[in-house]
Amino acid sequence: MQTYQKQTQFQGKKEQKKTTLKANPLDKLAHEVTSIEGNNDSISYKAFRNRQIAKAITSKMVLPMLGLKSPLRGSYFRTLRCNSILLQNGNNVSAQYCKNRFCVVCNRIRAGKTISNYLPSVSRLNNLHLVTLTIQSVRGFEIENSYIRMVKSLSRIRRNIAKNYKGNKVIGVRAFECNYNAEKNTFNPHFHLLIDGKENAELIRTLWLSQNKTSNFKAQDVREANANSLIELVKYVAKGVVKDKFYPEAMDAIYRAIRRKKIFESFCLTKFNDNMDSTITTLIDFKKSDIDVWTWDFDVMDWINSKGELFMDRQFNKETLDYLNLIN
């Protein structure tokens, strides 16, 4: 196995070769930054490799957010400790999870559960359309009230359709997202909906515009979709990196605004509980059976034991390192 010292030397060399991405394919956080290095095709290996990458990204994001005077500071501390210790008992590995929305590790698990629960129902809908509903850009302190108004507006639209458009029925799901415009220092809260039926989708857009007079028609989008579009809907609430830079104050404003808010909702579909457990145990097959404690090291971005051995024992590829270097 590689030792702590060897991995530290590797990461140090990589830090000297910081580059800026030409394109921006990694905006969706760990969902795109999950290429598996090495030849290990084990499912448990891939799961932990993705977890390692997500943990590294989360750690880099949360550290600057801890310096903010935010009511979420305690939550940021919990996220920093999320998956920091792996307890190995034979081939079972247990870890504690923070369950916070800004934790990339936990958000991946929550998104996976949502997809697993709702994909069968969504797949049975044969005329799916993706609808984007947005409002005028707002300042950071306005995000929460904007979210509340948007939820109420969509609820009125659904009641209106149920009452006055007997041939139509709103069936599908909706997710909330908020983007940050660094140049203007404004935020764009919006809904993405997967709706059954083109007529229903266009009707929702029309009624949305009638309730939100200042919304731009061109910003309200309706297009054909499929069940795989559900994966895109639940990936993230906010993009962590905007034009090759991470903005902790902006991310903090978004996550403060959506605290205890319902980000994902289904319409006329079976509802599921997507809550995750605080402790999760995983069976692994890529390490020998042992009793050990592995602790996350922020410098090497891997878990190490008391002997200095690395849990994953694999270096990050250039794509992942480039993305991590953007989060400063």
Solvent accessible surface area in square Angstrom, and as a share of the most:
residue,aa,sasa,rsa
1,M,128,0.57
2,Q,47,0.21
3,T,59,0.34
4,Y,77,0.29
5,Q,120,0.53
6,K,115,0.49
7,Q,1,0.01
8,T,52,0.30
9,Q,98,0.43
10,F,30,0.13
11,Q,9,0.04
12,G,32,0.31
13,K,132,0.56
14,K,63,0.27
15,E,73,0.33
16,Q,156,0.69
17,K,142,0.60
18,K,107,0.45
19,T,58,0.34
20,T,91,0.53
21,L,30,0.15
22,K,206,0.87
23,A,66,0.51
24,N,54,0.27
25,P,72,0.46
26,L,1,0.00
27,D,20,0.10
28,K,57,0.24
29,L,13,0.07
30,A,0,0.00
31,H,37,0.17
32,E,56,0.25
33,V,0,0.00
34,T,30,0.18
35,S,46,0.30
36,I,53,0.27
37,E,24,0.11
38,G,39,0.38
39,N,146,0.75
40,N,49,0.25
41,D,112,0.58
42,S,25,0.16
43,I,152,0.77
44,S,13,0.08
45,Y,7,0.03
46,K,78,0.33
47,A,48,0.37
48,F,0,0.00
49,R,0,0.00
50,N,28,0.15
51,R,28,0.10
52,Q,2,0.01
53,I,0,0.00
54,A,0,0.00
55,K,1,0.01
56,A,0,0.00
57,I,0,0.00
58,T,2,0.01
59,S,6,0.04
60,K,56,0.24
61,M,11,0.05
62,V,1,0.00
63,L,88,0.44
64,P,41,0.26
65,M,3,0.01
66,L,17,0.08
67,G,67,0.65
68,L,34,0.17
69,K,212,0.90
70,S,13,0.09
71,P,91,0.57
72,L,6,0.03
73,R,113,0.41
74,G,38,0.36
75,S,10,0.06
76,Y,0,0.00
77,F,77,0.32
78,R,117,0.43
79,T,0,0.00
80,L,25,0.12
81,R,148,0.54
82,C,3,0.02
83,N,1,0.00
84,S,21,0.14
85,I,88,0.45
86,L,0,0.00
87,L,96,0.48
88,Q,7,0.03
89,N,101,0.52
90,G,17,0.16
91,N,48,0.25
92,N,66,0.34
93,V,1,0.00
94,S,25,0.16
95,A,4,0.03
96,Q,112,0.50
97,Y,12,0.05
98,C,21,0.13
99,K,84,0.36
100,N,23,0.12
101,R,70,0.26
102,F,15,0.06
103,C,1,0.00
104,V,6,0.03
105,V,4,0.03
106,C,0,0.00
107,N,24,0.12
108,R,62,0.23
109,I,51,0.26
110,R,54,0.20
111,A,7,0.05
112,G,36,0.35
113,K,69,0.29
114,T,8,0.05
115,I,32,0.16
116,S,78,0.50
117,N,36,0.19
118,Y,8,0.03
119,L,51,0.25
120,P,71,0.44
121,S,12,0.08
122,V,0,0.00
123,S,64,0.41
124,R,177,0.65
125,L,29,0.15
126,N,146,0.75
127,N,66,0.34
128,L,12,0.06
129,H,9,0.04
130,L,37,0.18
131,V,0,0.00
132,T,23,0.13
133,L,0,0.00
134,T,10,0.06
135,I,25,0.12
136,Q,108,0.48
137,S,65,0.42
138,V,16,0.09
139,R,110,0.40
140,G,22,0.21
141,F,168,0.70
142,E,61,0.27
143,I,0,0.00
144,E,72,0.32
145,N,87,0.45
146,S,0,0.00
147,Y,10,0.04
148,I,65,0.33
149,R,136,0.50
150,M,2,0.01
151,V,41,0.24
152,K,116,0.49
153,S,3,0.02
154,L,6,0.03
155,S,38,0.25
156,R,109,0.40
157,I,0,0.00
158,R,74,0.27
159,R,148,0.54
160,N,46,0.24
161,I,1,0.01
162,A,71,0.55
163,K,148,0.63
164,N,92,0.47
165,Y,78,0.30
166,K,164,0.70
167,G,83,0.80
168,N,22,0.11
169,K,118,0.50
170,V,10,0.05
171,I,38,0.19
172,G,1,0.01
173,V,0,0.00
174,R,3,0.01
175,A,4,0.03
176,F,2,0.01
177,E,17,0.08
178,C,0,0.00
179,N,44,0.23
180,Y,28,0.11
181,N,60,0.31
182,A,30,0.23
183,E,140,0.63
184,K,139,0.59
185,N,84,0.43
186,T,19,0.11
187,F,9,0.04
188,N,43,0.22
189,P,0,0.00
190,H,9,0.04
191,F,0,0.00
192,H,39,0.17
193,L,0,0.00
194,L,0,0.00
195,I,0,0.00
196,D,30,0.15
197,G,13,0.13
198,K,105,0.45
199,E,124,0.56
200,N,19,0.10
201,A,0,0.00
202,E,62,0.28
203,L,26,0.13
204,I,0,0.00
205,R,47,0.17
206,T,81,0.47
207,L,18,0.09
208,W,0,0.00
209,L,35,0.17
210,S,55,0.36
211,Q,63,0.28
212,N,28,0.15
213,K,164,0.70
214,T,96,0.56
215,S,12,0.08
216,N,91,0.47
217,F,117,0.49
218,K,181,0.77
219,A,43,0.33
220,Q,3,0.01
221,D,43,0.22
222,V,27,0.15
223,R,142,0.52
224,E,145,0.65
225,A,25,0.19
226,N,85,0.44
227,A,22,0.17
228,N,97,0.50
229,S,19,0.12
230,L,0,0.00
231,I,64,0.32
232,E,85,0.38
233,L,12,0.06
234,V,20,0.12
235,K,26,0.11
236,Y,25,0.10
237,V,14,0.08
238,A,1,0.01
239,K,60,0.26
240,G,1,0.01
241,V,0,0.00
242,V,22,0.13
243,K,144,0.61
244,D,42,0.22
245,K,113,0.48
246,F,5,0.02
247,Y,49,0.19
248,P,19,0.12
249,E,108,0.48
250,A,5,0.04
251,M,6,0.02
252,D,7,0.04
253,A,11,0.08
254,I,0,0.00
255,Y,20,0.07
256,R,98,0.36
257,A,6,0.05
258,I,1,0.00
259,R,91,0.33
260,R,203,0.74
261,K,37,0.16
262,K,121,0.51
263,I,22,0.11
264,F,41,0.17
265,E,39,0.17
266,S,4,0.03
267,F,1,0.00
268,C,74,0.44
269,L,26,0.13
270,T,90,0.52
271,K,137,0.58
272,F,87,0.36
273,N,110,0.56
274,D,25,0.13
275,N,108,0.55
276,M,9,0.04
277,D,100,0.52
278,S,53,0.34
279,T,64,0.37
280,I,48,0.24
281,T,77,0.45
282,T,30,0.18
283,L,125,0.62
284,I,3,0.02
285,D,103,0.54
286,F,42,0.18
287,K,27,0.12
288,K,158,0.67
289,S,73,0.47
290,D,51,0.27
291,I,127,0.65
292,D,27,0.14
293,V,75,0.43
294,W,7,0.02
295,T,64,0.37
296,W,13,0.04
297,D,26,0.13
298,F,95,0.39
299,D,96,0.50
300,V,0,0.00
301,M,19,0.08
302,D,0,0.00
303,W,0,0.00
304,I,30,0.15
305,N,8,0.04
306,S,117,0.76
307,K,151,0.64
308,G,16,0.16
309,E,52,0.23
310,L,0,0.00
311,F,1,0.01
312,M,9,0.04
313,D,42,0.22
314,R,93,0.34
315,Q,65,0.29
316,F,7,0.03
317,N,42,0.22
318,K,122,0.52
319,E,66,0.29
320,T,0,0.00
321,L,7,0.03
322,D,7,0.03
323,Y,1,0.00
324,L,3,0.02
325,N,12,0.06
326,L,17,0.09
327,I,2,0.01
328,N,117,0.60
